[in-house]
Amino acid sequence: MNEFLLCAAGFILLTVAAGLFRVLRGPGDADRMMAAQLLGTGGIAALLLIASATPVAGVADVALGLALLAAFASVAFVNSVGADDGQAREADGK
């Protein structure tokens, strides 16, 4: 069973690596941010699979920390886009 979980984690990491293309070549900032969120989710999934397959301590804690960072990154992105949008509206109104 552990081999299956490790193979599944490897497959998820391969799909995450393929998703890196969208981060680098995304047509817009929102597309890049969504791809980065997908990379974070895939990393969390792979870490949780590794945590259940191996007796290494702390892997699940790292996955939870990565989940928190991904949530903060999306909030920061939304705030920065909102601030840029507000500045653009002020510039158009003058």
C-alpha positions as a printed NumPy array, in Angstrom:
array([[  0.   ,   0.   ,   0.   ],
       [  2.859,   2.372,   0.77 ],
       [  4.274,   1.899,  -2.724],
       [  0.928,   2.872,  -4.233],
       [  0.753,   6.033,  -2.131],
       [  4.296,   7.001,  -3.088],
       [  3.539,   6.377,  -6.789],
       [  0.417,   8.538,  -6.495],
       [  2.489,  11.296,  -4.876],
       [  4.998,  11.053,  -7.719],
       [  2.227,  11.302, -10.307],
       [  0.809,  14.377,  -8.585],
       [  4.257,  15.965,  -8.565],
       [  4.569,  15.294, -12.318],
       [  1.242,  17.024, -12.977],
       [  2.327,  19.915, -10.76 ],
       [  5.52 ,  20.224, -12.796],
       [  3.432,  20.329, -15.971],
       [  1.306,  23.081, -14.405],
       [  4.44 ,  25.148, -13.902],
       [  4.247,  25.961, -17.612],
       [  1.057,  27.962, -16.994],
       [  2.71 ,  29.946, -14.217],
       [  5.565,  30.903, -16.494],
       [  3.553,  31.503, -19.682],
       [  0.096,  32.451, -18.407],
       [ -1.721,  35.033, -20.496],
       [ -2.685,  37.122, -17.472],
       [ -1.928,  37.683, -13.831],
       [ -5.105,  35.924, -12.709],
       [ -4.202,  32.849, -14.751],
       [ -0.772,  32.781, -13.195],
       [ -2.199,  33.104,  -9.694],
       [ -4.686,  30.284, -10.253],
       [ -1.889,  28.079, -11.586],
       [  0.213,  28.904,  -8.529],
       [ -2.716,  27.931,  -6.313],
       [ -2.968,  24.655,  -8.231],
       [  0.739,  24.061,  -7.652],
       [  0.243,  24.642,  -3.938],
       [ -2.714,  22.277,  -3.797],
       [ -0.787,  19.583,  -5.639],
       [  2.165,  20.028,  -3.318],
       [ -0.081,  19.697,  -0.294],
       [ -1.668,  16.543,  -1.705],
       [  1.73 ,  14.995,  -2.448],
       [  3.037,  15.835,   1.02 ],
       [ -0.021,  14.33 ,   2.687],
       [  0.353,  11.139,   0.645],
       [  4.018,  10.957,   1.602],
       [  3.116,  11.567,   5.255],
       [  0.721,   8.63 ,   5.275],
       [  3.109,   6.342,   3.386],
       [  6.265,   6.975,   5.408],
       [  7.009,   7.223,   9.122],
       [  8.818,  10.556,   8.678],
       [  7.692,  12.982,  11.359],
       [  6.621,  16.484,  10.436],
       [  5.639,  15.995,   6.795],
       [  1.957,  16.633,   7.554],
       [  2.948,  19.78 ,   9.452],
       [  4.819,  21.039,   6.4  ],
       [  1.713,  20.378,   4.291],
       [ -0.412,  22.418,   6.688],
       [  2.107,  25.262,   6.605],
       [  2.043,  25.211,   2.81 ],
       [ -1.765,  25.372,   2.908],
       [ -1.603,  28.484,   5.092],
       [  0.914,  30.142,   2.783],
       [ -1.257,  29.397,  -0.254],
       [ -4.279,  30.981,   1.418],
       [ -2.31 ,  34.105,   2.35 ],
       [ -0.896,  34.351,  -1.172],
       [ -4.361,  34.388,  -2.722],
       [ -5.575,  37.03 ,  -0.263],
       [ -2.531,  39.193,  -0.993],
       [ -3.116,  38.842,  -4.739],
       [ -6.763,  39.884,  -4.452],
       [ -5.819,  42.876,  -2.302],
       [ -3.125,  43.996,  -4.719],
       [ -5.443,  43.685,  -7.728],
       [ -8.123,  45.626,  -5.877],
       [ -5.648,  48.368,  -4.974],
       [ -4.409,  48.604,  -8.568],
       [ -7.989,  48.759,  -9.834],
       [ -8.831,  51.571,  -7.438],
       [ -5.798,  53.579,  -8.527],
       [ -6.752,  53.096, -12.176],
       [-10.282,  54.359, -11.49 ],
       [ -8.918,  57.459,  -9.753],
       [ -6.62 ,  58.164, -12.691],
       [ -9.523,  57.813, -15.151],
       [-11.723,  60.128, -13.093],
       [ -9.263,  63.035, -13.088]])
